[in-house]
Amino acid sequence: MENEECFEPILSSEEEDNFQKLNTIPIVLIPWFFGVCILICGITFISLWSEEWYKCETYFIYLYFHCAYWLIVMTIDHVIKIKHHNLRINGYLEFYQSTYQLIRMPLFITSLWNTCYLFLVVILHHTHKDDYEQYCRTSKWIAPISYICFLSTLELVIVLAIYTSYMEKVMKFNQLRPPPDVTRDEWLSPFTQDSYSGMGEVGYRQRGRNLEELLEKQTDMIRYLKDHNVKLCHRIMLLTSQRRTTET
């Protein structure tokens, strides 16, 4: 009991008693809708603007669109990382771990596709360096815009599926309104029972569970306690400063 009470001042702060929704769905919808618009533009360019005069123009316009899409995905990735960092500080370690790789994948995929586009453009310009514009206008089903649209469709199907899966996880998380993981018994018991059992052991002992999972939980708990300790130190400094101002 004494060991559990040692955790109470840190794990029972006021901000953890009030559940705050993870408001990242509107943010994720920005690249989601932009990706859908790019798909529609690709279909429009191929089916409606198939004349020779438009083939080169639509090819470059589509590349500009994808550059803008990559910038949007990169910005959204940075914003969501900040949101998830705050979520981890508040003690939601399992959800943070389950969505960390998922939400980073769109940036990795779009960056990889940028490399593919660059490689394709280099090949096309190298093989048709003398008459590239003529090749771009006269080619039919194997026009550069066709290559780009095919690769982009494959990319966006994957990215949109990832964003959709992430939004489903966030919606479920907000509906469940779970308490912070660090306040649950299954997170505290390994520390209070194993680490302080008085048997000379350090860390977790494997009790019918995967050792790697237990070590990962221990690492998450240490990170949380470290971040939360910094947060509490800032609060103490602020309260001390306010008290001194009041006394003077």
C-alpha positions in Angstrom: 0.0 0.0 0.0 2.8 2.4 0.8 4.3 1.8 -2.6 1.0 2.5 -4.3 0.6 5.7 -2.4 4.0 6.9 -3.7 2.5 7.0 -7.2 -0.7 8.8 -6.2 0.6 12.5 -6.2 1.9 12.0 -9.8 -0.8 9.9 -11.3 -3.9 11.7 -9.9 -3.5 15.2 -11.2 -6.5 17.2 -12.1 -6.0 17.1 -15.9 -6.1 13.3 -15.9 -9.5 13.3 -14.2 -11.1 15.2 -17.1 -11.0 13.3 -20.3 -10.1 15.4 -23.3 -11.0 14.2 -26.8 -8.3 13.7 -29.4 -9.4 16.3 -32.0 -7.3 15.0 -34.9 -10.1 13.9 -37.2 -10.7 17.3 -38.8 -7.0 17.7 -39.3 -6.7 14.3 -41.0 -9.6 15.1 -43.2 -7.6 17.8 -44.9 -5.1 15.5 -46.7 -7.9 12.9 -47.1 -10.1 15.2 -49.1 -7.1 16.6 -51.0 -6.1 13.1 -52.0 -9.6 12.4 -53.3 -9.5 15.6 -55.3 -6.2 14.5 -56.9 -7.7 11.2 -57.9 -10.6 13.0 -59.5 -8.2 15.4 -61.3 -6.2 12.4 -62.7 -9.3 10.7 -64.0 -10.4 14.0 -65.6 -7.1 14.7 -67.2 -7.0 11.3 -68.8 -10.6 10.9 -69.9 -11.7 14.5 -70.8 -8.4 16.2 -71.6 -6.9 13.6 -73.9 -6.1 15.9 -76.8 -2.5 16.2 -77.7 -2.3 19.9 -76.7 -3.2 19.2 -73.1 -1.1 16.1 -72.5 2.1 17.9 -71.5 0.3 20.6 -69.5 -1.8 18.1 -67.5 1.4 16.1 -66.8 3.1 19.0 -65.2 0.0 20.2 -63.4 -0.4 16.8 -61.8 3.2 16.8 -60.6 2.6 20.2 -59.0 -0.5 18.9 -57.3 1.5 16.0 -55.9 4.2 18.3 -54.6 1.4 20.4 -52.8 0.0 17.1 -51.5 3.3 16.1 -50.0 3.7 19.5 -48.3 0.2 19.1 -46.8 0.9 15.5 -45.6 4.2 16.7 -44.0 2.5 19.5 -42.2 -0.3 17.3 -40.9 2.2 14.8 -39.8 3.9 17.4 -37.7 0.7 18.7 -36.2 -0.5 15.2 -35.3 2.8 14.3 -33.7 2.3 17.2 -31.3 -1.2 16.1 -30.5 -0.1 12.5 -29.8 2.9 13.7 -27.7 0.4 15.5 -25.5 -1.7 12.4 -25.4 1.3 10.4 -24.2 2.1 13.0 -21.5 -1.5 12.6 -20.3 -0.9 8.9 -19.8 -2.6 7.2 -22.8 0.4 5.1 -23.6 -1.3 2.1 -25.3 -3.3 4.2 -27.8 -0.1 6.2 -28.5 1.8 3.1 -29.3 -1.0 1.5 -31.4 -1.3 4.6 -33.6 2.3 5.8 -33.8 3.4 3.8 -36.8 0.0 4.1 -38.4 -0.1 7.9 -38.6 3.5 8.2 -39.7 3.0 5.9 -42.7 1.3 8.5 -45.0 4.4 10.7 -44.9 6.7 7.8 -45.6 4.6 6.6 -48.5 4.2 10.1 -50.1 8.0 10.6 -49.7 8.7 7.3 -51.4 6.3 8.1 -54.2 8.0 11.4 -54.7 11.2 9.5 -55.3 9.4 7.2 -57.7 8.1 10.2 -59.7 11.5 11.8 -59.8 13.0 8.6 -61.0 10.3 8.3 -63.7 10.7 11.9 -64.8 14.5 11.4 -65.1 14.1 8.3 -67.2 11.5 9.9 -69.5 13.6 13.0 -70.0 16.8 11.0 -70.6 15.3 8.7 -73.1 13.4 11.5 -75.0 15.7 14.4 -74.3 15.6 15.7 -77.8 11.9 15.4 -78.5 10.3 15.1 -75.1 7.5 17.5 -75.8 6.7 15.7 -79.1 6.7 12.4 -77.2 4.4 13.8 -74.5 1.9 15.0 -77.0 1.8 12.1 -79.5 1.9 9.2 -77.1 -1.5 7.6 -76.4 -2.0 5.1 -73.6 1.6 5.2 -72.5 1.8 9.0 -72.1 3.7 10.4 -69.1 0.4 11.5 -67.5 -0.8 7.9 -67.7 2.2 6.7 -65.7 1.8 9.4 -63.1 -1.9 8.8 -62.7 -1.4 5.0 -62.3 1.2 5.4 -59.6 -0.7 8.2 -57.9 -3.9 6.1 -57.8 -2.0 3.2 -56.1 -0.4 5.6 -53.7 -3.6 7.4 -52.7 -5.6 4.2 -52.3 -3.1 3.1 -49.7 -2.8 6.5 -48.0 -6.6 7.1 -47.8 -7.1 3.6 -46.4 -4.5 4.4 -43.6 -6.1 7.7 -42.8 -9.6 6.0 -42.7 -8.3 3.4 -40.3 -6.7 6.0 -38.1 -9.9 8.0 -37.9 -11.9 4.9 -36.9 -9.4 4.3 -34.1 -9.7 7.9 -32.9 -13.5 7.9 -33.0 -13.6 4.7 -31.0 -11.1 6.2 -28.5 -13.2 9.3 -28.1 -16.4 7.3 -27.6 -14.9 5.0 -25.0 -13.4 7.9 -23.0 -11.0 5.6 -21.2 -9.0 6.6 -18.1 -5.3 7.1 -18.5 -3.4 3.8 -18.8 -1.1 4.7 -16.0 -4.0 4.8 -13.5 -5.1 1.3 -14.2 -4.2 -1.6 -11.9 -2.6 -3.6 -14.7 -0.1 -0.8 -15.3 0.7 -0.1 -11.6 0.8 -3.7 -10.3 4.0 -4.7 -12.1 5.8 -1.8 -10.4 4.3 -2.3 -6.9 4.4 -6.0 -6.9 7.5 -6.9 -8.9 9.8 -3.9 -8.7 9.3 -3.5 -4.9 8.8 -7.1 -3.9 11.9 -7.1 -1.8 13.4 -10.1 -3.5 16.4 -8.3 -5.0 14.9 -8.1 -8.6 15.0 -5.1 -10.8 12.2 -4.3 -13.2 9.5 -6.8 -14.3 9.4 -10.5 -14.0 7.7 -12.6 -16.7 4.5 -14.1 -15.3 3.0 -15.9 -18.2 3.1 -12.8 -20.4 5.3 -11.7 -23.2 8.5 -10.3 -21.8 8.9 -7.9 -24.6 5.4 -6.4 -24.0 6.2 -6.0 -20.3 9.5 -4.2 -21.0 7.7 -2.0 -23.5 5.1 -1.0 -20.9 7.9 -0.3 -18.4 9.6 1.9 -20.9 6.4 3.8 -21.6 5.7 4.2 -17.9 9.2 5.6 -17.3 8.8 8.1 -20.2 5.4 9.1 -18.9 6.7 9.7 -15.4 9.6 11.7 -16.7 7.4 13.9 -18.9 4.8 14.3 -16.1 7.5 15.2 -13.6 8.7 18.0 -15.9 5.1 19.2 -16.2 4.6 19.2 -12.4 7.9 21.1 -11.9 6.7 23.8 -14.3 3.5 24.1 -12.3 5.3 24.3 -9.0 7.6 27.0 -10.4 4.5 28.9 -11.6 2.7 28.6 -8.2 5.9 29.7 -6.4 6.2 32.7 -8.6 2.5 33.6 -8.1 2.9 33.3 -4.3 5.9 35.5 -4.2 4.1 38.1 -6.3 1.1 38.0 -3.9 3.4 38.3 -0.8 5.1 41.3 -2.2 
